[in-house]
Amino acid sequence: MNARKLSTHVLNTSTGKAASNVKVTVYRLNEFQEWIAIKPAQTNADGRCQLLAETDFINGIYKLTFQVGSYFAQQNIKTFYPAIDVIVDCCEAQSYHIPLLISPFGYSTYRGT
């Protein structure tokens, strides 16, 4: 059985390439309905990033905040989205992979494998 983890992969659909150096912060919703920052991370050259390892992972609702504004600014590209929040319910004992497809004026996400 694979270890439980939370990971992401960011792809720039306007260029067809991986989005490297995108800052991502993971939050967990606590029992008081407040977002608690768990871990900052950054995508690698392939646009991938492990966000939580098994030792940090518990069932719950997580928010992934992707700082895409600074990613596009580094390329001198104007974007409509300074940041993108993706909220997911990780309630099963398994790994979760959350890909994010971005362009300067749109985005899409899904549950990956």
N, C-alpha and C positions, 0 to 999 in steps of 0.2 A: 504494500500500500504506500502511495506517495505521501510525503509529509504535507500537512496543511500549510497553505501559504496564500498570500494575496499579491498579485503581480499585474503589471500593465504593459502595454505596447502602444506607442503613439506613432501614427503615420500621417504624413502631410499629403493629402490627396491632390493638392494643387501641383505638387512636384513629383508625386509618385515615389517619394523617398521617406525613410525613417526620420522622425523628428528627434534629434539628439539635443541634449542639454535642456530639456523641459523640466522645470522644477515642479514637483508634486508633493503635496502634503496630505497625509492620511489623518483623518479624525474619526473618533468613535462617539456615538451618541450614548450618553450615560443615563442612569436611572432618573435623573432630574430633567431630561430632555435638553441637555446642553452638549454642544460639540466640544470634545476634548482632543487637542492635538496629540497625536501618537508619535508620528515620525515624519521628518522631511526627507525627501529623496530627489533623485534626478535621473532622467533617462540616459542611457549610454549611447554610444555611436550607432547602435542598431535600433534605437528608440525604445529599448526595453528597460524595465526596472522592476526588481523585486521590492515590494513595499513592506510586507510583513512575513516573517518566518514563523514557523510553528510555535516557537516559544513566546511570540508576541500576539498570537492570533487567538481570539475568543469569539464565540458566536455573538452577533450583534449587527447593528446598522452602522455602516461606514460611509464617510464622505471623502472622496478624492478630489482635491482642488488642484487643477492643472494651470500653471501660470503661462498661458499661451501668448499673452500680450508681449512679454519680454522675449519669448522665442521668436515671434515675428519681427519685433523691433530690431533684433540682432541682424536680421536679414533686410532691414530697411523696408519692411512691408507693413502697411496699415491694416489693422484688423478690427472687427466689430466687437470681438470678445477679449477683454483683458484677462479674464480667468474663466474657467469652466469647472463647475461642480458636478460631480457624478455621485449620486447617492445610491447605495446598494444594500440589500438585506442579505447578510451572510449567515444564514441560520442552520446550515447543514455541515456535517463533519467532512469537509472536502476542501480542495484547493479552488481558488477563484482567480480567473484571469480576465481583466477588464480592458479590452482594446479601445482606443480612442482614435477616430479618424478626424483630422482637422483640415480646415482651409481657412483663409482669412475671414470668410463671411458665412461659415457653417461648420457643423460638426455632427458626428454620429458615434454612438457607442453600442456595445452589445456584450453579452456574456460569452467569452471565448473558452477555449479548452487549454 
